[in-house]
């Protein structure tokens, strides 16, 4: 398995960078025949946190949307029904037309690291369906939430 190189310098220091998190209860339908959460379900958890994060930035009240250009997941431990999961998401880097996100999933009852991920969202104009510059109000909201150091 490829190493999750974005987790740096240490796991605890990396986790402290997250300002946004949600909780989600594992549904029985998300498990496989072995009783643990199916590997595809983690992408749904990432999406759920991503949508709530973007909504907290008032992203969906604008003339743009975002499409996923890239998304990966590293599996660290198993999760089971009926666990409650804590899912964190943050913007790790912001460009002119895209931004990179990082994710974590912890088991809420024992704080065991279940999965981590990273991906890139490209901002598109809703009318033209073409990539476009991140609007200033959204860029400002991201920087306010995450800090100035993520501008490249």
C-alpha positions in Angstrom: 0.0 0.0 0.0 1.2 3.5 -0.8 2.2 5.6 2.2 -0.1 8.5 3.2 2.7 11.1 2.8 0.2 14.0 3.4 0.1 13.0 7.1 2.9 15.1 8.3 4.8 15.9 10.4 3.1 13.5 12.8 -0.4 12.1 12.9 -1.4 14.1 16.0 0.0 17.4 14.5 -1.8 16.7 11.2 -5.1 16.0 12.9 -4.8 19.3 14.8 -5.0 21.2 11.5 -8.6 20.2 11.0 -11.2 22.9 12.0 -14.2 21.1 10.5 -15.6 17.7 11.4 -18.9 15.9 11.4 -20.2 12.6 12.9 -21.9 9.8 10.9 -23.3 6.6 12.2 -22.3 3.4 10.2 -25.4 2.0 8.6 -25.8 -1.8 8.3 -26.1 -1.4 4.5 -22.6 0.0 4.4 -21.1 -3.2 5.7 -20.0 -6.3 3.7 -20.3 -10.0 4.4 -17.3 -9.8 6.8 -19.3 -7.3 9.0 -17.0 -4.4 8.4 -17.6 -1.2 6.5 -17.1 -1.8 2.8 -14.2 0.0 1.2 -16.4 2.0 -1.1 -18.4 3.5 1.8 -15.4 5.6 2.9 -15.7 7.7 -0.3 -19.4 8.4 0.7 -18.2 9.5 4.1 -15.7 11.8 2.5 -18.4 13.2 0.2 -20.8 13.8 3.1 -18.1 15.8 5.0 -17.0 17.7 1.9 -20.6 18.8 1.1 -21.2 20.0 4.7 -17.8 21.7 4.7 -18.6 23.5 1.4 -22.0 24.4 2.7 -20.4 26.0 5.8 -18.5 28.2 3.4 -21.8 29.2 1.6 -20.2 27.6 -1.5 -23.6 26.5 -2.9 -25.0 30.1 -2.7 -22.8 31.1 -5.6 -22.6 30.8 -9.4 -20.0 28.0 -9.2 -19.9 24.4 -8.3 -17.0 22.0 -7.8 -16.2 18.7 -9.4 -13.9 16.0 -8.0 -10.8 15.7 -10.2 -9.0 13.3 -7.9 -9.7 11.3 -4.7 -7.8 8.7 -2.9 -8.2 6.8 0.4 -5.8 5.1 2.7 -7.3 2.4 5.0 -5.7 2.2 8.4 -8.2 0.1 10.5 -11.6 -1.5 10.1 -14.9 0.1 11.1 -18.0 -1.9 12.0 -21.8 -1.4 12.4 -23.0 0.4 14.6 -19.9 2.5 15.1 -20.1 6.3 15.1 -17.4 7.9 13.0 -15.9 11.4 13.2 -15.0 12.7 9.7 -12.8 15.7 9.3 -12.1 17.6 6.1 -9.9 20.6 5.4 -8.5 22.6 2.5 -4.8 21.8 2.5 -3.9 24.0 -0.5 -5.7 26.5 -2.7 -4.9 27.5 -6.3 -6.6 29.8 -8.8 -9.2 27.3 -10.1 -8.9 24.3 -7.7 -8.2 23.3 -4.2 -6.8 20.2 -2.5 -8.7 18.6 0.4 -7.6 16.2 3.1 -9.8 13.9 5.1 -9.7 11.7 8.2 -12.1 9.2 9.7 -11.8 8.3 13.4 -13.9 5.8 15.4 -15.7 8.1 17.9 -15.7 5.5 20.7 -12.0 4.8 20.8 -10.5 7.5 18.5 -8.8 4.9 16.4 -7.8 6.1 13.0 -9.9 4.3 10.4 -9.1 6.0 7.1 -7.5 9.1 5.6 -7.7 10.6 2.1 -6.9 13.4 -0.2 -8.3 14.9 -3.3 -8.7 17.8 -5.6 -11.8 19.8 -6.5 -12.0 22.0 -9.6 -14.3 25.0 -9.5 -16.6 25.2 -12.5 -19.0 27.9 -13.7 -22.6 26.6 -13.5 -23.6 28.3 -16.7 -20.6 27.5 -19.0 -19.6 24.2 -17.3 -16.0 25.3 -17.7 -13.3 25.6 -15.0 -13.2 29.1 -13.5 -11.4 31.2 -10.9 -12.5 30.6 -7.3 -14.7 33.5 -6.4 -13.2 36.0 -3.9 -15.9 35.5 -1.3 -15.3 31.7 -1.3 -11.5 32.1 -1.3 -11.8 34.5 1.6 -14.0 32.1 3.5 -11.5 29.2 3.0 -8.6 31.3 4.1 -10.5 32.5 7.1 -11.3 28.9 8.1 -7.9 27.4 7.2 -5.3 30.1 7.4 -3.2 32.1 4.9 -0.4 29.6 4.5 -2.3 27.5 2.0 -2.1 30.0 -0.9 0.4 28.8 -3.5 
